[in-house]
Amino acid sequence: MFLEINPLVLPDIGLVFWNTVAFVGLLVVLRKFAWKPILKAISDREQGIADSLAKADKMKADITAMQNENETLLVKAREERATLIKDAKEASEKMVAEAKDKAKSEYERIIADAQLAITQQKNAALTEVKNQVGALVVEVAEKVLRKELSNKADQESYIQKLADGVKLN
């Protein structure tokens, strides 16, 4: 049961020799001229891939840092906005309170001025009435003294008549 090998399938020793010589020659030529450039190209490619990966990692880290910074800035901006809104609200409340206080003090001042003016006008009117009454008394006394009535009843009736005739405005 040995397998029989067909002689057409077996290579001839000369063919094997020349193929080996051609292969070794090709290896020498490739090693001398192509091996270094191929290894350099592979090395350059590996270095480029490593640099690209490093750049990608750096960019990823930068993006993460920027996102963190943006989040921090966003939180800070929200806090500042809340502070500004709070300050504006406090300022508006303070302005309203000041306006109310000012209006109240102005109201009280106007009331005080009005009361003072009323008091002054009242006093002026009383003074004027007193002056008129005094003038009338003097006038009545003058008329009474001029008439020189001997009878007390006549004097009192005359005074009553003069008092009735006087109109107070």
Secondary structure by P-SEA (a helix, b strand, c coil): ccbbbbccccccaaaaaaaaaaaaaaaaaaaaccaaaaaaaaaaaaaaaaaaaaaaaaaaaaaaaaaaaaaaaaaaaaaaaaaaaaaaaaaaaaaaaaaaaaaaaaaaaaaaaaaaaaaaaaaaaaaaaaaaaaaaaaaaaaaaaaaccccaaaaaaaaaaaaaacccc
